[in-house]
Amino acid sequence: MKKQFLILSIVLMTLGLVLMTGAYGWAQNANEFTVPLTDPAKRLKLKAGINYGSVTVKGTARKDVLVRYKAAEDSECEDCHDDDHAHDKHAKSKAGLKKVGGGGMDLEVVENGNFVKVSSDSWNNKLDLEIEIPSGADIEVSTYNDGDLMVTNVQGEVELTNYNGEITALNISGSVVATTYNGEIKATFDKVTDGAPMSFSTYNGDIDLTFPGTMKATMKMKTEQGEIFTGFEMKMTSTGPVQQKNKESGVYKVTVDDWKRGEVNGGGAEITLKNYNGDIYIRKK
């Protein structure tokens, strides 16, 4: 079968065109499009990454990919903060005029052999994405500044990376690797892939996870300024001092890295949970 190659590029030179149907709302079908898959019967791989804004991914019964997008409106001039005179001057300069433009925004979507890549390179204009995909898919999603990540109803491998924002993954059947710096991580699982290692890491924020009661796993947990709570019965151990000696240099080193380890239902694949400022919650469904 000849492979299908599809590229959709959107360059919107004005935010006004994006938001003509109302600030911070989806336009009526104007700001969305569908992306056909090369073979809808086969598994999808999605990679979505933006620099500024939020990304939501929803697993559905569809056989293609739906992308919705919106850009935030600049509600006031950049030079008017805490300056009434500048604000009044700016307001007078707009009197009698109709806004038709603002900053620019870019978005590109590429499909090739059931691999869909959604990306935006803009650091200046906030872009929020909502992507609907077939439930059975492997996804990799990231954002960097002023946005959250939300994933629901996905059956597969999920990798989520954020920096300034929360990560939420609900009704997942599979495995999750989630990393952020400033924000809470919350995940609920309908089913966990046997033998699949997982990792959840944040610096500022709680980690709140809910697993099926039958899950078999080994929890590796660490929080610097928080507490750990669990609804599972666990066989707990703590890592003690690790002794190392370099035979060539003769240097002897002892490292104390206080991780808590807990075996759930006899143990299994390792699940790592680590934060600095925040608590860790492990719930049983």
C-alpha positions as CSV (number, residue, x, y, z in Angstrom):
1,M,0.0,0.0,0.0
2,K,1.3,3.4,-1.0
3,K,2.0,5.5,2.1
4,Q,0.0,8.6,2.6
5,F,1.8,11.8,3.5
6,L,-0.1,14.7,4.7
7,I,1.0,18.1,6.0
8,L,-1.3,20.8,7.2
9,S,0.3,24.1,8.0
10,I,-1.6,27.0,9.5
11,V,-0.1,30.5,9.8
12,L,-2.6,32.9,11.3
13,M,-1.3,36.4,11.0
14,T,-3.9,37.9,13.3
15,L,-5.4,36.7,16.5
16,G,-8.5,38.7,15.6
17,L,-9.3,36.2,12.8
18,V,-8.9,33.4,15.3
19,L,-11.2,34.9,17.9
20,M,-13.9,36.6,15.8
21,T,-16.6,34.3,17.3
22,G,-15.7,35.2,20.9
23,A,-12.7,35.6,23.2
24,Y,-11.3,32.4,24.7
25,G,-14.0,30.2,22.9
26,W,-13.8,27.7,20.1
27,A,-14.9,29.2,16.8
28,Q,-17.8,27.3,15.1
29,N,-15.8,24.7,13.1
30,A,-13.4,27.4,11.9
31,N,-10.7,26.4,14.3
32,E,-10.7,22.7,13.8
33,F,-9.8,20.1,11.2
34,T,-9.6,16.4,10.8
35,V,-6.5,14.4,9.8
36,P,-7.1,11.1,8.0
37,L,-4.9,8.1,8.9
38,T,-3.0,6.0,6.4
39,D,-4.5,2.8,7.8
40,P,-7.4,3.4,10.3
41,A,-7.3,-0.3,11.2
42,K,-3.8,0.0,12.6
43,R,-2.5,1.6,15.8
44,L,-1.9,5.4,16.0
45,K,1.3,7.1,17.3
46,L,0.7,10.7,18.3
47,K,3.4,13.2,19.1
48,A,2.2,16.7,20.1
49,G,4.4,19.5,21.4
50,I,4.1,23.2,21.9
51,N,6.1,25.8,23.8
52,Y,3.4,28.0,25.2
53,G,-0.1,26.8,26.2
54,S,-2.1,23.8,27.1
55,V,-2.8,20.5,25.4
56,T,-5.8,18.2,25.9
57,V,-5.9,14.7,24.3
58,K,-9.1,12.6,24.4
59,G,-9.4,9.0,23.4
60,T,-12.6,8.3,21.4
61,A,-14.2,5.8,19.0
62,R,-13.1,7.8,16.0
63,K,-10.9,6.5,13.2
64,D,-9.1,9.7,12.4
65,V,-7.6,12.6,14.4
66,L,-9.5,15.8,15.1
67,V,-7.5,18.9,16.0
68,R,-9.0,22.0,17.6
69,Y,-6.9,25.1,18.4
70,K,-7.4,28.5,19.9
71,A,-5.1,31.4,20.7
72,A,-5.3,33.7,23.7
73,E,-6.3,37.3,23.1
74,D,-3.9,40.1,24.2
75,S,-6.5,42.1,26.2
76,E,-4.3,45.1,26.9
77,C,-1.2,46.8,25.6
78,E,2.2,45.6,26.9
79,D,3.2,49.1,27.9
80,C,0.1,49.9,30.0
81,H,0.7,47.8,33.1
82,D,0.5,50.0,36.2
83,D,0.4,53.2,34.1
84,D,-3.0,54.9,34.0
85,H,-1.8,57.6,31.6
86,A,-0.3,55.1,29.1
87,H,-3.5,53.1,29.4
88,D,-5.8,56.1,28.7
89,K,-3.5,57.2,25.8
90,H,-3.7,53.7,24.3
91,A,-7.5,53.6,24.7
92,K,-7.9,57.0,22.9
93,S,-5.7,55.9,20.1
94,K,-8.1,53.0,19.4
95,A,-11.3,55.1,19.6
96,G,-13.5,54.6,16.6
97,L,-11.4,51.7,15.2
98,K,-12.2,48.0,14.9
99,K,-9.6,45.5,15.8
100,V,-8.8,43.0,13.0
101,G,-5.4,41.8,14.0
102,G,-2.8,41.0,16.6
103,G,0.2,38.7,17.0
104,G,0.8,35.7,14.8
105,M,0.5,32.0,15.6
106,D,1.8,28.9,13.9
107,L,0.7,25.3,13.9
108,E,1.8,22.3,11.8
109,V,0.3,18.8,11.6
110,V,2.0,16.0,9.7
111,E,0.7,12.4,9.2
112,N,2.8,9.6,7.7
113,G,2.1,5.9,8.1
114,N,-0.3,6.4,11.1
115,F,2.3,8.6,12.9
116,V,0.8,12.1,13.6
117,K,2.9,15.0,14.7
118,V,1.3,18.2,16.0
119,S,3.7,21.0,16.7
120,S,4.0,24.8,17.2
121,D,7.4,26.6,17.6
122,S,5.9,29.9,18.9
123,W,7.2,31.2,22.2
124,N,5.3,34.5,22.1
125,N,1.7,33.6,21.4
126,K,-0.2,31.2,23.6
127,L,-1.9,28.3,21.8
128,D,-4.3,25.8,23.4
129,L,-4.9,22.5,21.6
130,E,-7.6,19.9,22.0
131,I,-6.9,16.7,20.1
132,E,-9.3,13.7,19.7
133,I,-7.8,10.4,18.7
134,P,-8.7,6.7,18.6
135,S,-8.5,5.3,22.1
136,G,-6.0,2.7,21.2
137,A,-2.9,4.8,20.7
138,D,0.6,5.5,22.0
139,I,1.1,9.2,22.7
140,E,3.9,11.6,23.6
141,V,2.7,15.1,24.6
142,S,4.7,18.1,25.9
143,T,4.4,21.8,26.7
144,Y,6.8,24.2,28.4
145,N,5.2,27.5,29.5
146,D,1.9,28.5,31.1
147,G,-0.1,25.5,30.3
148,D,-1.4,22.2,31.6
149,L,-1.5,18.7,30.0
150,M,-4.7,16.6,30.1
151,V,-5.1,13.1,28.7
152,T,-8.3,11.0,29.0
153,N,-9.4,7.5,27.9
154,V,-6.2,6.4,26.2
155,Q,-5.2,2.7,25.9
156,G,-1.5,2.6,25.4
157,E,1.9,4.0,26.3
158,V,1.6,7.6,27.5
159,E,4.5,10.0,27.9
160,L,3.8,13.5,29.3
161,T,6.3,16.3,29.8
162,N,5.6,19.7,31.3
163,Y,7.5,22.4,33.0
164,N,5.2,25.1,34.4
165,G,1.9,23.4,34.8
166,E,-0.1,20.4,35.9
167,I,-0.4,16.9,34.4
168,T,-3.6,15.0,34.5
169,A,-4.2,11.5,33.0
170,L,-7.6,9.9,33.6
171,N,-9.0,6.5,32.7
172,I,-5.7,5.2,31.3
173,S,-5.3,1.5,30.3
174,G,-1.6,1.0,29.8
175,S,1.5,2.9,31.2
176,V,2.4,6.5,32.0
177,V,5.6,8.4,32.3
178,A,4.9,11.9,33.6
179,T,7.4,14.7,34.4
180,T,6.8,18.3,35.4
181,Y,8.6,20.9,37.5
182,N,5.8,23.2,38.8
183,G,2.5,21.4,39.1
184,E,0.5,18.5,40.5
185,I,0.5,15.1,38.8
186,K,-2.8,13.2,38.9
187,A,-3.4,9.9,37.2
188,T,-6.1,7.2,37.3
189,F,-5.8,3.8,35.7
190,D,-8.5,1.4,34.5
191,K,-5.8,-1.2,33.7
192,V,-2.0,-1.3,34.1
193,T,0.2,-3.0,31.5
194,D,1.9,-6.0,33.2
195,G,5.7,-5.6,33.4
196,A,5.7,-2.0,32.2
197,P,7.8,0.4,34.4
198,M,6.3,3.8,35.1
199,S,7.6,7.1,36.5
200,F,6.0,10.2,38.0
201,S,8.2,13.2,38.9
202,T,7.6,16.8,40.0
203,Y,9.4,19.3,42.1
204,N,6.5,21.5,43.3
205,G,3.3,19.6,43.6
206,D,1.5,16.5,44.9
207,I,1.5,13.2,43.1
208,D,-1.9,11.6,43.3
209,L,-2.3,8.1,41.6
210,T,-5.2,5.6,41.6
211,F,-4.5,2.0,40.5
212,P,-6.7,-1.1,40.1
213,G,-6.6,-3.2,43.3
214,T,-5.2,-6.2,41.5
215,M,-2.1,-4.4,40.2
216,K,1.2,-6.0,40.9
217,A,4.1,-3.5,41.2
218,T,7.1,-2.4,43.2
219,M,6.8,1.2,44.3
220,K,10.0,3.3,44.6
221,M,9.0,6.5,46.4
222,K,10.7,9.6,47.7
223,T,9.6,13.1,48.9
224,E,11.9,15.6,50.5
225,Q,9.3,17.9,52.1
226,G,6.1,15.9,52.2
227,E,4.5,12.7,53.2
228,I,3.5,9.4,51.6
229,F,0.1,7.8,51.9
230,T,-1.2,4.6,50.4
231,G,-4.5,2.6,50.2
232,F,-2.6,-0.6,49.4
233,E,-1.1,-3.1,51.7
234,M,2.7,-2.9,51.0
235,K,5.7,-4.8,52.2
236,M,7.9,-1.8,53.0
237,T,11.7,-1.4,52.9
238,S,14.1,1.5,52.9
239,T,17.3,1.8,51.0
240,G,20.3,2.0,53.3
241,P,23.8,3.4,52.8
242,V,25.4,2.3,49.5
243,Q,29.1,1.6,49.8
244,Q,31.4,2.1,46.8
245,K,35.1,1.8,46.4
246,N,37.1,2.7,43.3
247,K,39.9,0.1,43.0
248,E,42.1,2.3,40.8
249,S,42.0,5.5,42.9
250,G,41.4,3.9,46.3
251,V,38.5,6.3,47.0
252,Y,35.9,5.0,49.3
253,K,32.4,6.6,49.2
254,V,29.2,6.0,51.1
255,T,26.0,7.4,49.6
256,V,22.7,7.6,51.6
257,D,19.7,8.1,49.3
258,D,16.6,7.5,51.3
259,W,14.0,5.9,49.0
260,K,11.0,3.9,50.3
261,R,10.2,0.7,48.5
262,G,6.8,-1.0,48.7
263,E,5.7,-4.3,47.1
264,V,2.1,-4.4,46.0
265,N,0.5,-7.8,45.6
266,G,3.8,-9.5,45.7
267,G,5.7,-7.0,43.6
268,G,6.2,-6.4,39.9
269,A,7.4,-3.7,37.5
270,E,8.9,-0.7,39.2
271,I,6.9,2.5,39.5
272,T,9.0,5.5,40.6
273,L,7.4,8.4,42.4
274,K,9.5,11.5,43.3
275,N,8.8,15.0,44.4
276,Y,10.3,17.7,46.6
277,N,7.5,20.0,47.8
278,G,4.4,18.0,48.0
279,D,2.8,14.7,49.2
280,I,2.4,11.4,47.4
281,Y,-0.9,9.6,47.4
282,I,-1.3,6.0,46.1
283,R,-5.0,5.0,46.0
284,K,-6.7,1.7,45.3
285,K,-9.6,1.5,43.0
